Each structure stands twice: as structure tokens, then as C-alpha cells.
Amino acid sequence: MNEQQGFSINKKSFLTSVYIIFGLIVVAYLLTLFVPQGTFDYTDSAAREGIIPGTYHVLDTQTPYPVWKIVTAPFEVFGSSYGMMVSVIMAFILLIGGSFSVMEESGLLKAVISKIALRFYSNKYVLIPVLTLIFMVLGAFFGILEEIVPLVPLIVGLCYILGWDSLLGLGLSLLAACCGFSAAIMNPFTVAIAQRIAGLPLYSGSGYRILFFVVIYAIVTIFLLWYAKRIDKDPSKSSVLEEDRLHKQAYASELDEIKKNAHFKQSAITFVLVMFAILLAFLFSATPLGVSDYSMPIIALLFVVMAVFSAKISGMKYKTIFATFWKGIKAIAPSILLIPLAISVTYIIQDSMILDTIVNSSSQLFAGTGLIAGILIIYGVVLLTELFVGSASAKAFLLMPLLLPLAQVAGISAQSTVLAYCMGDGFSNVLYPTNPMLLIALGLTVVPYTKWFKWTIGVQIIITLVSIAFLAGAILIGYK
């Protein structure tokens, strides 16, 4: 795990993530000692899909959850319903690591970044609203989130050359995509599934969601512009000044090199830019084409092709390409340990049979509440469940059949319930350390989780307050 060069996992960030996740695994186990085991009946018992409201019951036999599960859970997830998902993500990360290693070794990665930087260098602040909009649209319309992780190093490198830092690179990519995912307009994994369960017309009520998207876009863009101008005025204000120092030095001379030789590996650079265009086109079209379930393998394949062919064009021999690819896999390999570790928290909560008890207890808060309080409780229940169940679609099937009848009794419309679900599901994806996507993205930079949390918590609080205001507004206008 080299901190100085290469597409690798930052050691400090990696260890911080491991400590935090292990602490959460222990907390999950401690919950099993105090929370009764119980379950709902489901419309599909095998898949635990579709809660039947009013069927919750405490299990007759309360079986103590074995303490050794704290150690074995990361291995047991491979034999659970999460096994395939975890394996695919791990393979995806390894292939991406190898591909970026090849592009970096050939000099192409920095060359491509420098070309973009040279194009916008005289008016670099234009890039912030443009990139923020692109990544937010990917999330809001197509549910793209995990798939943008390979683009994080590209945006971070771009920020280095423009004089910014890795935090801003993460903000322009990871934070923007996540905010778009949450400010969902046509997100197939939140809006579509939740509306289907609620029996609503597909993508109905979009006008109010578009307004919410615009407001969130303005908040994120203003925050990123403020931070960019702040560190431009005084670089010492960067929260990751020391962590970024070596990496920024590696990019410092690249812009001058491109200016001196405008045709530097031009054919290879053109090929990479075309491949990135194809990648973005695929991200925008994967959901409409119905191939979103295969997006990770396809994206990984695109990156491998991009790396091998562009390196060959630039003059690298196949032997060197394969050796560098393997070097990249080894460099990034530690990161894949974070994935089963993070999923272990969810696994313990579900395997111990206490998740349904937590959901049922949360739903009891509805008793005797007003409309606005009720919609905020729905929002809070989703936020709480997000800590243990990261998958948007899985959470929709778990929560919506329970929340919809309760909301109906309280006089809250199904459309407002869907809105509360979408808002509660996504923003915390880049806040909760139980989300492996967040930990992998941070690990590909020099940013420790603690500094990321401190940097984003302010804008997260603002977004939360805005979400609450929009939920209250939905009640007041009778959003349907």
C-alpha cells in the first residue's frame, strides 16, 4: 500500500476505515444482546421481499447470537444472499486497479487529465458547475453511484493540476453523484421501485422532485465553488494539505509538459478520451437499455480495453503492460477487504433476526403523530435502516410495504412517502462508513474517513434541513 505513487490504497485511509468498520461490527453484535429476535411475514418468504404489515411477532425461542460471528461474519457473507454482489464488486475493483496502473505507467492518465486542464485552465471555475451537473444527472436519472468510483482518480488528478485538492475531486464526483442519486427524478432503484410498490404511476410527481433536484444542485455547486476559491486564495486552508503534497508534486510539471508538446501521445490521448465518452454514454443508457444489472462487468471490461490498447498505442510492450496490470491489482488488493467487512454489519443485524424488530419498533413511532411529524418519522426510519441496509432496492422492498399502510392511516399520501424514502435513502451513502462504495472511493485517494466526514458534515446538515423543509412542504401542498 504505497502512499507516494501509483493507483493504490492509501494506508492511513485504509486502516482508519478498518478500525471504524470493526467497531461497527462489534456494535452490531452488542445490539443482538439487547434487541429481541422477531420477524414479519413476507409475500416472498425465500427472498424476504414484501413485508405483510401487522404480522410482526417475536420469536418463541430467543437464540443467543454467537460471539465468534464478529470474526466469521466477513467470511460468511460470501455464502449469503450478498455473496454474488460482494464477489462482483471485488472483481470490479481489482480490474479497475490494474487498468489505471497501466494508464498511469504509460503517462496517459496524467496526459489526458492535463489536456482537460489545459482546455479549462483560464476559466477553471466553469468546470465545477458542469461536472457537478453531469454527476448529479447520472445519479438522479439513472441511479449511477458505485459505477462512478473508477472516475474518482481522474477527477482528483484534474483537481491537482488546477491547483485544488483531493477533497474537491471527491466532491465533484462522489458527493455530486450521491446527491443526484438522492435528489432522484427518475432513479430506477429508488423512485421506480418505491412507486411500483405504492401502486403509483411510474415517475409521477416529478415536478416537485425536479424542484428539489435544482435546490440540491445549487447547494452542492455553491459549496464546491466556495471551497475551490477558498483554497485558491490560501492553499493552507486545504484540509488535506499534507496528505496531498506528494501527489500534487507528481502532477505539478504535467501542464507545462503538455504546453511544450501539444502532440504528446496524441493518438493515445484521443483513444482514451473516446473511450471515456463511450463509458459516459453507457452510464447514461444502461438503465433505459435494461442492462444496469451488468453495468459493473461491462464498465470493468471497457477500462481494461482502454488501458491495454491506449498503452500499446503509446509504445508499451505487452509484457510490460501485463506486468504493470498485475502490479496495479496487487496495489489495490487490500481495498477489497473493506467490502466484506462493511457488509458484515448488515449481515449480523439480519442473520441475528433483529432487523425486523428494529424496523417494527421504529414504525410504532407513528402512533398519535401529526402529518408533518409522521412524514419526518418515515424519513428518519429510512435514515436509520440505511446504516444497516445499503441497497436502495432491497431497502424499498423491506420498508415500503410497512410504511405505506402506516402513512395512509396517518393521512400521508403515497407520493409523499415515496419522496421521504428517496431522501432518506441516498445522501447518507457518502456519510455512513458501512457503505463499501464510500470506503473504496476514499481509499483510492489520500483522504481519511475522519477528514471526509468533517469536510462534508456541514453540507450534509444543510441538505438534511432542506430535505425536512421539502417534506413539510409536500404535506402542506398535498403532494400526490
C-alpha positions in Angstrom: 0.0 0.0 0.0 2.2 2.8 -1.3 1.3 6.3 -0.3 3.6 8.0 -2.7 2.7 6.9 -6.1 0.5 4.7 -8.2 -3.1 3.9 -8.2 -3.2 2.3 -4.8 -5.0 2.3 -1.5 -3.8 4.9 0.9 -2.6 3.1 4.1 -3.8 5.7 6.6 -7.2 5.9 5.0 -7.4 2.1 4.8 -6.5 1.5 8.4 -9.0 4.2 9.6 -11.7 2.5 7.6 -10.9 -0.9 9.1 -11.0 0.4 12.6 -14.3 2.1 12.1 -16.0 -0.8 10.4 -14.7 -3.3 13.0 -16.1 -1.0 15.7 -19.5 -1.1 14.0 -19.3 -4.9 13.7 -18.9 -5.0 17.5 -21.8 -2.6 18.0 -24.0 -4.7 15.7 -23.1 -7.8 17.8 -23.9 -5.9 21.1 -27.3 -5.0 19.7 -28.1 -8.7 19.4 -27.7 -9.0 23.2 -30.4 -6.5 23.9 -32.8 -6.4 20.9 -35.4 -9.3 20.8 -35.4 -11.6 17.8 -38.5 -11.3 15.7 -39.8 -11.3 12.2 -42.6 -10.2 9.8 -44.3 -12.5 7.4 -43.3 -11.8 3.8 -45.1 -12.1 0.4 -42.0 -13.9 -0.8 -40.5 -15.7 2.2 -37.5 -17.1 0.4 -36.3 -13.6 -0.8 -37.7 -11.9 2.3 -39.4 -9.5 -0.1 -42.6 -7.6 0.7 -43.4 -7.2 4.4 -47.0 -8.0 5.3 -48.0 -5.2 7.7 -49.3 -6.3 11.1 -47.6 -9.7 11.0 -44.6 -8.9 13.2 -44.0 -11.3 16.0 -41.3 -12.1 18.5 -39.7 -15.5 18.0 -40.8 -18.0 20.6 -37.2 -19.2 21.0 -34.6 -16.5 21.6 -31.3 -18.0 20.5 -28.1 -16.2 21.7 -26.1 -15.0 18.7 -22.6 -16.5 18.8 -19.8 -14.0 19.7 -17.5 -15.6 17.2 -19.6 -14.2 14.4 -17.7 -11.0 14.9 -14.7 -12.7 13.3 -16.5 -15.1 11.0 -19.1 -12.7 9.5 -16.8 -11.3 6.8 -16.3 -14.8 5.5 -19.9 -15.9 5.9 -21.2 -13.1 3.7 -19.9 -15.0 0.7 -22.3 -17.8 1.4 -25.2 -15.4 2.0 -27.5 -13.5 -0.4 -24.8 -10.9 -0.5 -22.2 -13.3 -1.8 -22.6 -12.6 -5.5 -22.8 -8.8 -5.1 -19.6 -8.8 -2.9 -17.7 -11.0 -5.4 -18.7 -8.8 -8.4 -17.6 -5.6 -6.6 -14.3 -7.2 -5.5 -13.5 -8.3 -9.1 -14.6 -4.9 -10.4 -12.2 -3.0 -8.1 -9.3 -5.3 -9.0 -9.7 -4.9 -12.7 -10.1 -1.1 -12.4 -6.9 -1.0 -10.3 -5.0 -2.9 -12.9 -6.3 -0.7 -15.7 -5.5 2.6 -14.0 -2.0 1.3 -13.2 -1.3 0.7 -16.9 -2.6 4.1 -17.9 -0.6 5.8 -15.2 2.6 3.9 -16.0 2.4 4.8 -19.7 1.9 8.5 -18.8 -1.5 8.6 -20.5 -3.6 9.2 -17.4 -1.9 12.4 -16.5 -1.7 13.4 -20.1 -5.5 13.1 -20.5 -6.1 14.9 -17.3 -3.6 17.6 -18.4 -5.4 18.1 -21.8 -8.7 18.7 -20.0 -7.0 21.0 -17.5 -5.3 23.0 -20.3 -8.6 23.4 -22.0 -10.2 24.9 -18.9 -7.2 26.4 -17.2 -8.0 30.0 -17.9 -11.6 29.6 -16.8 -11.4 26.7 -14.4 -14.4 27.6 -12.2 -16.7 26.7 -15.2 -15.7 23.1 -14.6 -17.3 23.0 -11.2 -21.0 23.5 -12.1 -20.5 21.5 -15.3 -19.0 18.4 -13.6 -21.4 18.7 -10.7 -24.4 18.7 -13.0 -23.1 15.7 -15.0 -22.5 13.5 -12.0 -25.8 14.6 -10.3 -27.7 13.8 -13.5 -26.1 10.3 -13.6 -27.5 9.7 -10.1 -30.8 11.4 -10.4 -32.0 9.9 -13.7 -30.1 6.6 -13.9 -29.2 5.6 -10.4 -25.5 5.6 -11.1 -23.4 5.7 -7.9 -21.0 2.8 -7.4 -20.1 2.8 -11.1 -18.6 6.3 -10.9 -15.9 5.1 -8.4 -13.4 4.5 -11.3 -13.7 8.1 -12.3 -12.7 9.4 -8.9 -8.9 9.3 -9.5 -9.4 11.1 -12.8 -11.3 14.0 -11.3 -8.9 14.1 -8.3 -5.9 14.3 -10.7 -7.7 17.0 -12.6 -8.1 19.0 -9.4 -4.4 18.6 -8.6 -3.4 20.2 -11.9 -5.8 23.0 -11.4 -4.3 23.8 -8.0 -7.1 22.2 -5.9 -7.1 19.2 -3.7 -8.4 15.6 -3.4 -11.4 16.7 -1.3 -12.7 18.8 -4.1 -12.1 16.0 -6.6 -14.2 13.7 -4.4 -16.8 16.4 -4.1 -17.1 16.9 -7.8 -17.5 13.2 -8.4 -18.6 11.1 -5.4 -20.6 13.8 -3.5 -22.2 15.1 -6.6 -23.3 11.6 -7.8 -24.6 10.7 -4.4 -26.6 13.9 -4.1 -28.1 13.3 -7.6 -29.0 9.7 -6.5 -30.9 11.1 -3.5 -32.5 14.1 -5.3 -33.9 11.4 -7.5 -36.0 12.4 -10.5 -36.2 9.1 -12.4 -33.8 6.9 -10.4 -34.9 3.3 -11.2 -33.6 1.9 -7.9 -35.5 4.3 -5.6 -38.3 6.2 -7.3 -39.3 3.5 -9.8 -39.3 0.6 -7.2 -40.9 2.6 -4.4 -43.7 3.9 -6.8 -44.3 0.4 -8.1 -44.8 -0.9 -4.6 -47.0 2.1 -3.8 -49.1 1.4 -6.9 -48.4 4.9 -8.3 -47.9 5.8 -12.0 -44.2 5.4 -12.9 -42.3 8.6 -12.3 -45.4 10.5 -11.4 -45.0 13.7 -9.2 -41.7 14.5 -11.0 -42.3 18.3 -10.9 -41.7 18.6 -7.1 -38.7 16.2 -7.3 -37.2 18.4 -10.1 -37.5 21.4 -7.9 -35.8 19.6 -5.1 -33.0 18.5 -7.5 -32.4 22.1 -8.6 -32.1 23.3 -5.0 -29.7 20.5 -4.1 -27.7 21.2 -7.2 -27.4 24.8 -6.2 -26.3 23.9 -2.7 -23.6 21.4 -3.8 -22.3 23.8 -6.5 -22.1 26.8 -4.2 -20.3 24.6 -1.6 -17.7 23.3 -4.0 -17.2 26.8 -5.6 -16.7 28.3 -2.1 -14.2 25.6 -1.2 -12.3 25.9 -4.5 -12.0 29.7 -4.2 -11.0 29.4 -0.5 -8.0 27.1 -1.2 -7.1 29.2 -4.3 -6.9 32.2 -2.1 -5.0 30.4 0.6 -3.7 26.8 -0.2 -3.0 26.3 3.5 -6.8 26.2 4.1 -6.9 22.8 2.4 -8.0 20.1 4.9 -5.7 17.6 3.2 -2.7 19.8 2.6 -0.1 17.3 3.9 -1.8 14.2 2.6 -1.9 15.7 -0.9 1.6 17.1 -1.0 3.5 14.2 -2.8 0.7 13.5 -5.2 0.4 17.2 -6.2 4.1 17.3 -6.9 3.8 14.4 -9.3 1.3 16.4 -11.3 2.9 19.8 -11.0 5.0 19.7 -14.1 2.5 17.9 -16.3 0.7 21.0 -17.5 3.9 22.7 -18.7 4.9 19.5 -20.5 1.6 19.4 -22.4 2.0 23.1 -23.3 5.5 22.5 -24.7 4.4 19.5 -26.7 0.8 19.7 -27.8 1.1 16.4 -29.8 2.3 14.4 -26.8 1.0 10.9 -27.5 -1.9 12.5 -29.3 -3.3 9.3 -30.8 -3.3 7.5 -27.5 -4.9 10.5 -25.7 -7.6 10.7 -28.4 -8.3 7.0 -27.9 -8.7 7.3 -24.1 -10.9 10.4 -24.5 -13.1 8.5 -27.0 -13.3 5.5 -24.6 -14.3 7.8 -21.7 -17.0 9.2 -23.9 -18.2 5.7 -24.7 -18.2 5.0 -20.9 -20.3 8.0 -20.1 -22.7 7.1 -22.9 -23.0 3.7 -21.5 -23.7 5.0 -18.0 -26.5 7.2 -19.4 -28.0 4.4 -21.4 -27.5 1.3 -19.2 -30.8 1.7 -17.4 -33.0 2.5 -20.5 -31.4 -0.5 -22.3 -32.2 -2.8 -19.3 -28.5 -3.8 -18.8 -27.9 -1.9 -15.5 -27.5 -5.3 -13.6 -24.4 -5.9 -15.8 -23.0 -2.4 -15.6 -20.1 -3.2 -13.4 -18.6 -6.1 -15.5 -19.2 -4.0 -18.7 -17.5 -0.9 -17.2 -14.6 -3.0 -16.0 -14.2 -4.5 -19.5 -14.2 -1.0 -21.0 -11.5 0.1 -18.7 -9.3 -3.0 -19.5 -9.7 -2.4 -23.2 -9.0 1.3 -22.7 -5.8 0.6 -20.7 -4.4 -2.2 -23.0 -5.0 -0.5 -26.3 -4.0 3.0 -25.3 -0.8 1.7 -23.7 0.0 -0.2 -26.8 -0.6 2.9 -29.0 1.8 4.8 -26.7 4.6 2.3 -27.3 4.4 -0.1 -24.3 5.2 -3.8 -24.9 2.6 -6.4 -24.0 4.9 -7.9 -21.4 5.3 -4.5 -19.7 1.5 -3.9 -19.9 0.7 -7.3 -18.2 3.3 -6.8 -15.5 2.0 -3.3 -14.8 -1.6 -4.5 -14.8 -0.6 -7.2 -12.2 1.2 -4.6 -10.1 -1.9 -2.4 -10.1 -4.0 -5.4 -8.9 -1.6 -6.0 -6.1 -1.6 -2.4 -5.1 -5.3 -2.1 -4.8 -6.0 -5.6 -3.5 -6.1 -4.5 0.2 -9.1 -2.4 -0.5 -11.3 -5.4 -1.3 -11.1 -6.5 2.3 -13.2 -3.5 3.2 -16.2 -4.8 1.2 -17.0 -8.0 3.2 -16.1 -6.1 6.4 -18.7 -3.4 5.6 -21.3 -5.9 4.6 -20.7 -7.8 7.8 -22.5 -5.1 9.8 -25.7 -5.7 7.7 -25.2 -9.4 7.8 -25.0 -9.7 11.6 -28.1 -7.5 12.0 -30.1 -9.6 9.6 -28.7 -13.0 10.5 -29.4 -12.5 14.2 -33.1 -11.8 13.3 -33.2 -8.4 15.0 -33.6 -6.2 11.8 -37.3 -6.7 11.7 -37.6 -5.8 15.4 -35.7 -2.6 14.8 -38.0 -1.8 11.8 -41.1 -2.6 13.7 -40.1 -0.6 16.8 -39.4 2.4 14.5 -42.8 2.1 12.8 -44.5 2.3 16.2 -43.4 5.9 16.5 -46.3 6.8 14.1 -48.9 6.4 16.9 -50.6 9.8 17.7 -48.3 11.9 15.4 -49.4 14.7 13.1 -48.9 14.8 9.3 -45.6 16.6 9.3 -44.2 14.7 12.3 -45.3 11.5 10.5 -43.5 12.2 7.3 -40.4 13.1 9.2 -40.6 9.8 11.1 -40.7 8.0 7.8 -37.6 9.9 6.7 -35.9 9.0 10.0 -36.7 5.3 9.8 -35.2 5.2 6.3 -32.1 7.0 7.5 -31.7 4.5 10.4 -32.2 1.5 8.2 -29.7 2.9 5.7 -27.0 2.3 8.3 -27.7 -1.5 8.1 -29.1 -2.0 4.6 -27.2 0.0 1.9 -29.0 -1.4 -1.2 -31.7 1.1 -2.3 -33.9 -1.6 -3.9 -33.6 -4.0 -1.0 -34.5 -1.3 1.4 -37.5 -0.3 -0.7 -38.8 -3.9 -0.6 -38.1 -4.1 3.1 -39.7 -0.7 4.2 -42.3 0.5 1.7 -44.9 -2.3 2.4 -44.7 -1.4 6.1 -44.6 2.3 5.8 -47.3 2.8 3.2 -50.2 1.4 5.3 -49.0 3.4 8.3 -48.7 6.6 6.2 -52.2 6.0 4.8 -53.7 5.7 8.3 -51.9 8.9 9.3 -53.3 10.7 6.2 -49.9 10.9 4.4 -50.1 10.4 0.6 -48.2 7.6 -1.0 -46.3 10.1 -3.2 -45.1 11.9 -0.1 -44.0 8.5 1.4 -42.0 7.7 -1.7 -40.4 11.2 -1.5 -39.4 10.6 2.1 -38.0 7.2 1.2 -35.8 8.7 -1.6 -34.5 11.5 0.6 -33.7 9.1 3.4 -32.0 6.5 1.3 -29.3 8.3 -0.6 -27.5 11.2 1.0 -26.0 9.1 3.8 -24.3 6.9 1.2 -21.3 9.2 1.5 -21.6 9.7 5.2 -22.1 6.2 6.8 -18.9 4.1 7.0 -20.9 0.9 6.5 -21.1 1.8 2.8 -18.2 0.0 1.0 -18.5 2.3 -2.0 -17.6 5.3 0.1 -14.6 3.5 1.7 -13.3 2.3 -1.6 -13.5 5.7 -3.2 -11.7 7.3 -0.2 -9.1 4.6 -0.3 -8.3 5.5 -3.9 -7.3 8.9 -2.6 -5.3 10.2 0.3 -8.4 11.3 2.3 -9.1 9.5 5.6 -12.7 8.9 6.5 -12.5 11.3 9.5 -11.4 14.2 7.4 -14.0 13.4 4.7 -16.7 13.3 7.5 -15.6 16.7 8.9 -15.5 18.2 5.4 -18.9 17.0 4.3 -20.9 17.1 7.6 -21.7 20.8 7.2 -23.2 20.5 3.7 -25.0 17.3 4.9 -26.7 19.2 7.7 -27.8 21.9 5.2 -29.1 19.2 2.9 -30.9 17.5 5.7 -32.6 20.7 6.8 -33.6 21.4 3.1 -35.0 17.8 2.9 -37.1 18.4 6.0 -38.4 21.6 4.6 -39.4 19.9 1.3 -41.1 17.0 3.2 -43.1 19.5 5.2 -43.9 21.4 2.0 -45.1 18.1 0.5 -47.6 17.8 3.3 -48.7 21.4 3.1 -49.3 21.4 -0.7 -51.0 17.9 -0.6 -48.3 16.3 -2.8 -49.8 13.4 -4.7 
